[in-house]
């Protein structure tokens, strides 16, 4: 590239036009320490049943293993800041709390499509000065350590809750990356600005953080309600409350969110029936109606049975005896995990 600065300005302008909020560049050899942390995380079995983390560990630890020709990595963020306090619903026990990121259209599809558009523009622009680079685009379903790379690219830092935090957008950020065979100047890494704050650690209902900057996924409500395929362990059922898909507690209490803007991307706006859904309605979903209700949503990927398990645990925590008939129906469900959750919910509701 004859003029890297002009090309960088082109990248930023095109990214902003596509709805991305910030752009940074990192080198593929910049996350060696993060790779070491990942190995320790897996060796301690803190990844739970997410066996794919162990299977893809080598590729995650070094982007050059994933693609040997990569010379630079462009990291991009898209803000999904909620309009209202996402923790307010936790007091509305008759409703189910769905994590903010999953209340709207599946961000994987949204971001990947725009990454491809941006990558195509970059290749076309490069060809004006010769042969264009090869490119690959990734969202978080690929074995890419996007958070450490984003920190190296100057877009934020991994807070004590292990998620990316930005001084401009707080904790509400989607990440995407473009790998390319073009050698571009890297940005300066972002430093840590958590200071003495432990809000995210203290608020966790299940004590999922053994220490600052460390997560035990086996205790994390997001893991328990999404990745975990079996019964939710008894020790965590009361702590889960009415969270039926994911958890926002550690993100929502971060002081840096005071600088966060509400998401401007219209496709990231959540409809009211998803923002504050009634458990009674969800407990009546069969497989077909579940798929229809959550078509195009991240929630759909866990399937009806896991979702129903979560809703039944929430029902058991609801203190709402009116839900008992809807719980009772699932005690004869074909799925053993659903039956187990229904039995537990019935026992809890019968205590009222």
C-alpha positions in Angstrom: 0.0 0.0 0.0 1.6 3.3 -1.2 0.0 5.5 1.5 -1.0 3.5 4.7 -2.5 6.6 6.3 -4.9 7.2 3.4 -5.8 3.6 3.3 -6.5 3.6 7.1 -8.7 6.7 6.6 -10.6 4.8 3.9 -11.1 1.8 6.2 -12.5 4.0 8.9 -14.8 5.9 6.6 -16.2 2.8 5.0 -16.6 1.0 8.4 -18.5 4.0 9.9 -20.8 4.1 6.8 -21.6 0.4 7.4 -22.6 1.1 11.0 -19.4 0.1 12.9 -18.5 2.4 15.8 -14.7 1.9 16.1 -11.9 0.4 14.1 -8.4 -0.8 15.1 -5.6 -2.8 13.7 -3.5 -5.5 15.4 -0.8 -7.9 14.3 -1.4 -11.6 14.4 1.5 -12.3 16.7 0.3 -9.9 19.4 -1.8 -12.2 21.6 0.7 -14.7 22.9 0.0 -13.9 26.6 -3.8 -14.3 26.0 -3.0 -17.7 24.5 -1.2 -18.7 27.6 -4.2 -17.6 29.7 -6.5 -19.6 27.5 -4.4 -22.7 28.1 -4.6 -22.2 31.9 -8.4 -21.7 31.6 -8.8 -25.0 29.8 -6.4 -26.9 31.9 -8.4 -25.9 35.0 -11.5 -27.3 33.3 -13.2 -23.9 33.6 -14.6 -24.2 30.1 -17.0 -26.9 31.3 -18.5 -28.9 28.4 -17.4 -26.4 25.8 -15.0 -29.0 24.3 -14.6 -26.9 21.2 -12.4 -24.5 23.2 -9.9 -27.3 23.9 -10.1 -28.6 20.3 -9.4 -25.2 18.8 -7.0 -23.9 21.4 -4.0 -23.9 19.1 -5.8 -21.9 16.5 -7.2 -19.5 19.0 -3.8 -18.8 20.6 -2.2 -17.8 17.4 -4.1 -16.4 14.4 -1.3 -17.6 12.1 -2.2 -21.2 12.9 -5.8 -20.4 11.8 -4.5 -18.8 8.6 -0.7 -18.8 7.9 -0.8 -15.9 5.4 -2.4 -13.3 7.6 -0.3 -10.1 8.0 -2.8 -7.8 9.7 -6.1 -8.0 11.5 -8.7 -5.3 11.4 -10.9 -5.3 14.5 -14.3 -3.6 14.5 -16.9 -2.9 17.1 -20.6 -2.2 16.9 -22.4 -0.7 19.9 -25.6 -2.4 21.2 -26.2 -0.3 24.3 -29.7 -0.9 25.7 -32.2 1.9 26.0 -33.2 1.0 29.6 -31.5 -0.6 32.6 -31.3 -4.3 31.6 -31.4 -5.3 35.3 -34.8 -3.8 36.0 -36.5 -6.9 34.7 -34.9 -9.1 37.4 -37.5 -7.7 39.8 -40.4 -8.7 37.5 -40.5 -12.4 38.4 -43.4 -13.2 36.1 -41.3 -12.2 33.2 -38.2 -13.9 31.6 -34.9 -12.0 31.4 -33.2 -12.4 28.0 -29.7 -11.0 27.7 -29.6 -7.7 25.8 -27.6 -9.0 22.9 -30.2 -11.7 22.2 -33.3 -9.5 22.2 -33.0 -8.6 18.5 -31.9 -10.0 15.3 -28.9 -12.4 15.4 -25.9 -10.2 15.4 -23.7 -12.9 13.7 -25.7 -12.5 10.5 -25.8 -8.7 10.7 -22.1 -8.2 11.4 -20.8 -10.9 9.1 -22.7 -9.4 6.1 -21.2 -6.0 6.8 -17.8 -7.4 7.3 -18.0 -9.0 3.9 -19.1 -5.8 2.3 -16.2 -3.9 4.0 -13.7 -6.6 3.0 -14.8 -6.4 -0.6 -14.4 -2.6 -0.6 -10.9 -3.0 0.9 -9.8 -5.4 -1.8 -11.2 -3.2 -4.5 -9.4 -0.1 -3.1 -6.1 -2.1 -2.8 -6.3 -3.2 -6.5 -6.1 0.5 -7.5 -2.4 0.2 -6.5 -1.8 -3.3 -7.7 -2.9 -6.8 -6.7 -5.5 -6.8 -3.9 -4.9 -8.8 -0.7 -6.7 -12.0 0.3 -9.2 -11.5 3.1 -11.2 -13.6 5.6 -13.9 -12.3 7.9 -14.8 -13.7 11.3 -17.5 -13.1 14.0 -17.3 -14.9 17.3 -18.2 -18.3 16.1 -14.7 -18.7 14.7 -11.6 -19.7 16.8 -10.4 -16.1 17.1 -9.5 -14.4 20.3 -11.3 -11.2 19.4 -11.2 -9.5 22.8 -7.4 -9.7 23.3 -6.9 -8.7 19.7 -9.3 -5.7 20.2 -7.3 -4.6 23.2 -4.1 -4.8 21.1 -5.9 -2.8 18.4 -6.7 0.0 20.9 -10.4 -0.5 21.0 -10.7 -1.2 24.7 -9.4 -3.5 27.4 -10.6 -6.8 29.0 -12.1 -5.8 32.2 -12.2 -7.8 35.4 -15.3 -9.6 34.1 -13.1 -10.7 31.1 -15.3 -8.8 28.6 -14.1 -5.9 26.5 -14.7 -2.5 28.0 -14.4 0.8 26.0 -14.1 4.3 27.4 -16.5 5.4 24.7 -19.1 2.6 24.6 -18.8 0.8 28.0 -19.4 -3.0 27.9 -22.0 -3.1 25.1 -19.9 -4.1 22.1 -20.2 -6.7 19.4 -16.8 -7.6 17.8 -15.8 -8.7 14.3 -12.5 -9.1 12.5 -11.1 -9.0 9.0 -7.9 -11.0 8.4 -5.9 -9.9 5.4 -2.6 -10.5 3.7 -1.7 -6.8 3.6 0.9 -5.5 6.1 -0.7 -2.5 7.8 0.6 -0.4 10.7 -0.8 -1.6 14.0 -2.5 0.6 16.6 -1.3 1.2 20.1 -2.8 -1.2 22.6 -5.4 0.2 25.1 -4.4 0.1 28.8 -6.5 -1.2 31.7 -8.8 1.3 33.3 -10.7 -0.8 35.8 -8.7 0.6 38.8 -10.0 -0.5 42.2 -13.5 -1.1 40.9 -14.9 -4.6 41.6 -18.6 -4.0 40.7 -18.7 -6.8 38.1 -17.2 -9.3 40.5 -19.4 -8.4 43.4 -22.7 -8.5 41.5 -22.3 -12.0 40.1 -25.1 -14.1 41.5 -23.2 -17.4 41.2 -19.7 -16.2 42.1 -18.3 -17.1 38.7 -15.1 -15.1 39.1 -12.5 -16.9 41.1 -10.3 -13.8 40.9 -10.3 -10.5 38.9 -9.8 -11.2 35.1 -10.6 -14.9 35.6 -13.9 -16.6 34.8 -15.1 -20.1 35.7 -17.7 -20.7 33.0 -19.2 -23.6 34.9 -20.6 -21.1 37.4 -21.6 -18.5 34.8 -25.3 -18.0 34.2 -24.7 -17.4 30.5 -23.0 -20.7 30.2 -25.5 -22.5 32.4 -28.5 -21.3 30.4 -27.0 -21.4 26.9 -24.0 -23.7 26.5 -24.9 -26.3 29.2 -27.0 -29.0 27.7 -27.9 -30.9 30.8 -29.8 -30.1 33.9 -28.9 -26.8 35.6 -27.1 -27.8 38.8 -29.3 -27.5 41.9 -26.8 -25.1 43.7 -27.4 -22.5 41.0 -31.1 -22.7 40.3 -32.2 -20.1 42.9 -29.4 -17.7 42.0 -30.5 -17.8 38.3 -33.8 -16.1 39.2 -35.8 -15.3 36.1 -32.8 -15.2 33.7 -33.9 -17.5 30.8 -31.1 -16.8 28.3 -27.8 -15.4 29.3 -27.0 -12.8 32.0 -26.0 -9.1 31.8 -25.3 -8.4 35.5 -21.5 -8.0 35.2 -21.8 -5.9 32.1 -24.6 -3.7 33.3 -22.9 -2.5 36.5 -19.7 -1.3 34.8 -19.1 2.4 35.6 -17.8 3.0 32.1 -21.4 2.4 30.8 -22.1 6.0 31.8 -20.3 7.0 28.6 -22.2 4.4 26.5 -24.7 5.5 23.9 -27.9 3.7 23.0 -27.5 1.5 19.9 -28.3 3.5 16.8 -28.5 0.4 14.5 -32.2 -0.1 13.9 -31.7 -3.8 13.5 -30.4 -4.0 17.0 -33.6 -2.5 18.5 -35.6 -5.1 20.5 -39.3 -5.4 20.2 -41.3 -5.0 23.4 -42.5 -8.7 23.4 -38.9 -9.8 23.5 -37.7 -7.1 26.0 -40.3 -8.0 28.6 -41.7 -11.5 27.8 -44.1 -13.3 30.1 -43.1 -16.7 31.4 -46.7 -17.9 31.0 -46.5 -17.4 27.3 -43.1 -19.1 26.9 -44.2 -22.1 29.0 -46.8 -22.8 26.3 -44.4 -23.0 23.4 -44.0 -26.3 21.6 -41.1 -26.9 19.2 -42.8 -25.4 16.2 -44.0 -22.3 18.0 -40.6 -21.9 19.7 -38.9 -21.9 16.3 -41.4 -19.4 14.9 -41.2 -17.1 17.9 -37.4 -17.0 17.8 -36.8 -17.1 14.1 -33.7 -15.0 13.3 -32.8 -14.7 17.0 -29.8 -16.1 18.8 -32.2 -17.8 21.3 -33.2 -20.2 18.6 -29.9 -22.0 18.6 -30.3 -23.6 22.0 -33.5 -25.3 20.9 -36.8 -25.6 22.6 -35.8 -28.1 25.3 -33.0 -26.1 26.8 -35.1 -22.9 26.6 -38.0 -24.7 28.3 -35.6 -25.9 31.0 -34.6 -22.3 31.6 -38.2 -21.0 31.7 -39.2 -23.7 34.2 -36.4 -22.8 36.5 -37.5 -19.2 36.3 -41.1 -20.2 37.0 -39.9 -22.0 40.1 -38.3 -18.8 41.2 -41.3 -16.6 40.3 -43.3 -16.8 43.5 -46.2 -16.9 41.1 -48.6 -19.8 41.9 -50.6 -19.0 38.7 -47.8 -20.6 36.7 -48.3 -24.0 38.4 -50.7 -25.4 35.7 -48.2 -24.4 33.0 -45.4 -26.1 34.9 -47.4 -29.2 35.6 -47.9 -29.8 31.9 -44.1 -30.3 31.4 -43.8 -33.0 34.1 -44.6 -35.5 31.3 -42.4 -33.9 28.7 -40.5 -36.2 26.4 -37.2 -34.7 27.4 -35.8 -35.8 30.7 -34.1 -32.5 31.4 -37.3 -30.6 30.9 -39.1 -33.0 33.2 -36.5 -32.6 35.9 -36.8 -28.8 35.7 -40.6 -29.0 35.8 -40.5 -31.2 38.9 -38.2 -28.8 40.7 -40.4 -25.8 39.7 -43.5 -27.5 41.0 -41.9 -28.2 44.3 -40.8 -24.6 44.6 -44.3 -23.2 43.7 -46.0 -25.6 46.1 -44.1 -24.0 49.0 -46.0 -20.8 48.5 
